[in-house]
């Protein structure tokens, strides 16, 4: 081997290492993006369901208070019905639409992110 071949091999080796490092950097950048989006969507869903649950609890609490005072009045039954509907809606959204909405967020935010 002459000196020129050794230099070419060393430059090729250096280029290969730079390509691998660049590929790893892109991979971890994508992984971080995916992790961040999943984290944000999980936080969003947690807050969303917490708010719905709190609304349901408020309605049930008010309905319970009226129920104890009136024993069987129509107003508490109405509040209970509203609270029950909120709980049913919360459960339906959680079990039926959660994964679809998570995929939608990931797709939309990926489009935004990769337009850079």
N, C-alpha and C positions, 0 to 999 in steps of 0.2 A: 504494500500500500504506500502510495506517495502522500505527501503532505496535503495536496489539494483534495484528494479523496477523503482524508481524515477531516478536513475542514468542512467539506460538503456533508459528511455523515454527522458531524457535530451540529451543524446548522439545521439539518433535518431533524435531529433529535431534539434540539431546542424548540423548533417549530411544533413538533408533536407534543411536547410538554405544554407549550402555550395553548395549543388546541384543546388538550385535555382540561387544562385549568379553566379555559373559557367555557367549555361544555359544562363543567361542574358548577361554575358560577351561574350560568343560565339555569341549570337544574335547580339549584338552591334558591334562586330568585323566584322561579315558578312555584317551588314548594312553599316558600314564604308567602307568596300571593295566595295560594290555595288555602293555607293555614289561616291567614288573616281573614279571607272571605268567610270561611267556615266559622271562625270565631265571631265575626261580626253578625252573621246570620243567626248563630246560636244565641248571642246576646239579644238581638232583635226579637227572636221568638220567645225567649224567656221573659223579656219585658212585656211583650204583647200578651202572653198568656197570664202573666202576673196581674196585669191591669184588668183583663177580663175576669179573672178569678176574684179580684178585689171588688169589682162591681157586683159580681154575684153574691159575695159575702155581705156587702152593704145591703143589697135588696133582701137577702134572707134575714139579716139582722133586724131591719125595719119591719119586715113581715112578722118575724117572731115577736117583736115588741107589741105590734098591733094585735097579734093573735092572743098574747097573754092578756091584754087589756079588754079585748072584745070577745074573746073565746072563739067565736066562729063568725066573724064579720066578713063582708065582701071585700073590703079594702085589703086586708092581709092576704086574702087568696089571690088578689090581683098582683100584689108585690111578689108573692111566692111564685106565681106563674112567670113573671118577668125574670126573676132570678133563675128559675129552672130553665127557661129558654136560653139565657146567657150561658149557663153551664153546658147545655146540649150543643149550642153553637161552638163553644170553646172546644169541646171534645171532638166534634165533627171536623173542625178546622185542623185540629192537632193530628187526628188520625188519617184524614183524607187528603188534605192539601199541603201538609208540611213539607214533604219531600219535593213535591212539584214546585213549590215556591222557592225552596232552597236551590233547586236546579236553575230556575229562572234567574234568580239573583246572581248565581255563579256565571251563567251565560252572559248576562247583560254587563256585569262588571268586568268580565274577561274581554268583551268587545271594547270597552272603554280603556282598559289597561293596556291592551296590545295595539292600540291605535297610536301609541307614542312613536 
